[in-house]
Amino acid sequence: MLLFPDGVGIRNYLYSDAFKGVQEELILFHNFDIETITAIKENVEIDADIVIPDYKETIKEKFLRELICLSRLYYNHSKVQNETLLTNWNWNQKTFSKKMFYKLIELVVPFFKKYSSILELERKYQNSIRKNPFYVEVKNILRTVEPSILFCSHQRALKAATIFAAAKDLGIKTTTVIFSWDNLPKARLALRADNYLVWSDYMKKELQMYYPEIPSDSIHITGTPQFEFYQNKNNIIEKEIFYKKYNLDPDKKIICFSGDDTKTSPDDPAYLKDIAQEIVKANLHKEYQILLRRCPVDFSGRFDDIINEYKDLIIEAPPLWYFSKSKEWNAVYPSIEDVKLLVSTAFYSDIVVNVGSTMAFDFAMFNKPCIFINYDQKNKKEKEWSVKTIYQFQHFKSMSNSNSVIWLNSKEEISKKVILKIEQNTAMNEWKEKVLGEYKKAASNIRKTII
């Protein structure tokens, strides 16, 4: 039984080979609409699908969950001495009721500094979710289906905690993945599983440090299948087709600008404009073109003015993702065509520029260098936001060598660094191997570990 609480894991665990060719019947447990399920079934062999019942979190559940989160953030901070961990807590609630709710949590959290008290909160949370009517509904579904194994594509989904609790009480084996390389320090491991799949030895050590109660033999290093797509030549669109579709000039080199979401990097449009201005200023627009890949969940339209201003220089290749009318983050998911678009973008581009994005690893699959933007805009969208904070995030501590990427420290360095560094070798491979682990065998490792 494959539990997909949102659409983000579809690419990694349904479009990849993770569950292809298995003997067992595959049942999808989901909240997708009919269109999404139809699209998935066109590309993935699913034997049946069941809709997850509606879930309403009680005040008690939410209070315990958020108190656990803040307690763990303080605990994690004490382990690694990194102030940025506390930015994962929203200190500025907008409504009066939310301010009161979260202020109460902030007032009582000093009483839960000891790790034993955090584990006691976890036990109370587990008891609380079992009293929710949702637990009974899910337990009845699991009792009817009788899956041998329950797999979850995301470790922090709220619904998954209760579903996994019901599975545990029925004696059903459970497995989850740590979805991304920055997830563990954020104290949002909602569910408790029999087995945890991690990317690398580095991530296993992180999981053991932040959650010492999890037995070592329950943590399995498998890699993550999202990077396996780059090993398949069939995912590279033919050059003539790719260049024609996106109106790219085959005689010019491609600088890919990959956008983050609006919260992670609110000044992305200004950075893109800086690059365009400096290229034109240096009279390099006859040799280079900019290919923009915005973040798939960025629906803001914030790049439109810059694209129109530099329409002969900036070409957009919009992510081929589906989304519901609500445009909620968890209702967005990639099409299988977007896998080919992303792989081809990395293959044909000469360099990628962004603010601390995982795209550095995507481009590293083809040994393409990455530039991390490392300066603030003078007129920032968010006063408290800074790249200096971004690069202090705990997941960047995995970068043992600062030469893994090229650092763009000012607007004035653009023409020099973006252009001249395209051919430069970096220490990216060392960082890639450390964070990603056995990414080339991830799907096979996952199958062997789960089944």
NUMIKE-322614 format. One record per residue (C-alpha): residue in one letter; x, y, z. Coordinates in steps of 0.5 Angstrom, whole numbers, plus 500, padded with zeros to 3 digits. Each point is the difference from the previous one (the first is absolute). Example, Ala and Ser with C-alpha at 12.3 -4.5 7.8 and 13.67 -1.06 7.14 Angstrom:
2
A525491516;S502507498;
END
This chain:
451
M500500500;L503507498;L498506504;F501506496;P497506504;D502505495;G502500493;V508502501;G502493501;I497497493;R506502496;N505496505;Y496494502;L495499494;Y503503494;S507496502;D501493500;A499499507;F494496500;K501497493;G499493499;V498498507;Q496494501;E496503505;E493503499;L501508500;I495504503;L500508500;F497503507;H500507498;N496507500;F501501492;D494503496;I497495494;E505504495;T506499504;I498492501;T499499492;A507504498;I503495505;K497494498;E502501493;N508500502;V500495506;E497493501;I495501506;D495495502;A496504504;D499506503;I496503507;V499507502;I502502507;P494502504;D500507502;Y504502506;K499505505;E505502505;T498501507;I502506504;K504495505;E503496494;K503507497;F502503507;L504493501;R503500493;E502507500;L503500507;I504494498;C503504494;L502506504;S503495506;R504496494;L502507497;Y503502506;Y503493502;N503500493;H503507501;S503497506;K503494496;V503504494;Q500508503;N497502494;E495506501;T497500493;L496493502;L496505504;T498503494;N496494498;W495502505;N495506498;W501505506;N495505497;Q493498499;K495504497;T493499503;F499501508;S498493501;K506497497;K504505504;M497498506;F501492498;Y507501498;K502504506;L497495505;I505495497;E506505500;L498501507;V500493502;V506497496;P505502505;F497494504;F502495495;K507501499;K502493502;Y500495495;S496495504;S494505501;I500501492;L499492500;E495501505;L496505495;E501495494;R497495504;K494505502;Y499502493;Q500492498;N494499505;S497506497;I500499493;R497493502;K494503502;N498504494;P494497496;F505500494;Y504495503;V494495501;E498501492;V507499498;K501494505;N494497496;I503501493;L506497502;R497494503;T496499494;V506501495;E505496505;P506503496;S506496502;I504506500;L498508500;F505505497;C499507501;S504505495;H501506505;Q502500507;R496506502;A493499498;L495501506;K495495497;A506495500;A501500507;T493497502;I500496494;F507497502;A497499507;A494496498;A505496496;K504498506;D494498504;L498495495;G507497499;I502503493;K507502498;T501507499;T505504496;T502507498;V505504497;I503506502;F498504494;S505506500;W507501502;D498506504;N494497504;L503497506;P503506504;K493503499;A497496505;R494498496;L500492500;A493499501;L499492500;R503495503;A502494496;D504493500;N505502495;Y503507497;L503500493;V505506500;W505502494;S506499503;D505498506;Y500508502;M492500500;K500494504;K505503505;E495506500;L494496502;Q504496505;M502507503;Y493504500;Y496493502;P505496504;E494496502;I499497493;P504493500;S506500495;D498494497;S493503498;I504505496;H502498493;I504504495;T497499493;G501507496;T495504497;P497498493;Q499507498;F507500497;E500493496;F496504495;Y506503498;Q504493498;N494499495;K502503493;N493499498;N498506505;I504504495;I496504495;E503500493;K504507500;E496502493;I494499504;F502503506;Y503506497;K494501495;K495499506;Y503506504;N502504495;L508499502;D505502496;P505494498;D506505499;K499503507;K502497507;I495499505;I500503507;C494497504;F497504506;S496496504;G495503505;D498498507;D494501503;T497507502;K502499507;T507497500;S502505495;P496506499;D505504496;D501495494;P497505495;A505505502;Y506495500;L497498493;K500507498;D507501502;I503495496;A496502494;Q502507501;E508498501;I500496494;V497505495;K505505503;A506496499;N497499493;L500492501;H492499498;K503498493;E503494503;Y496498506;Q492499501;I497500507;L495494501;L495501506;R497494504;R496503505;C498496506;P494495498;V496503506;D501507499;F494503496;S501507502;G502502493;R506505503;F505498494;D495503495;D502507500;I508498499;I498495495;N496505496;E506505501;Y505495497;K496496496;D506499495;L505498505;I495496505;I496494498;E496496505;A499493500;P494499505;P500494504;L495495498;W496499506;Y492499501;F497504506;S493500502;K496507500;S501501507;K508500498;E501497507;W508498501;N498493502;A495499494;V506502495;Y503494496;P505499494;S498497494;I504494497;E502505494;D503505506;V505495501;K503500493;L500508500;L504500507;V505495497;S500503494;T501507503;A506498504;F503496494;Y500506495;S501505505;D508502501;I499503507;V494501506;V499506504;N496500506;V499502508;G502493503;S496496496;T500492500;M501501492;A507500501;F500493501;D495499494;F505504496;A506496503;M497494497;F503502493;N506503504;K498507498;P502506505;C495504505;I500507502;F497502507;I498507500;N503503507;Y498507500;D494504502;Q496505496;K500507503;N493500499;K498494503;K493497500;E500497507;K504504505;E502495504;W502495494;S507499499;V505495496;K504500506;T495497504;I498495494;Y508497499;Q500499508;F494495500;Q502494502;H500496494;F505504497;K505498506;S501493495;M504504496;S507499502;N503504495;S498507498;N502498493;S495496499;V496505496;I502507497;W498506505;L497506497;N502506505;S497506496;K497502494;E506503497;E503493500;I495497495;S503501494;K507497502;K497494504;V494498496;I504500494;L507498502;K498495505;I496495495;E506496499;Q503500507;N500494504;T497500507;A500495506;M493499498;N501492499;E502500507;W494503503;K496496496;E502494502;K500502507;V493502500;L497495495;G503494501;E498494495;Y496504496;K501496494;K497494503;A495503504;A493497497;S504493501;N502501507;I493502502;R496494497;K505496503;T500503507;I492501500;I498493497;
END
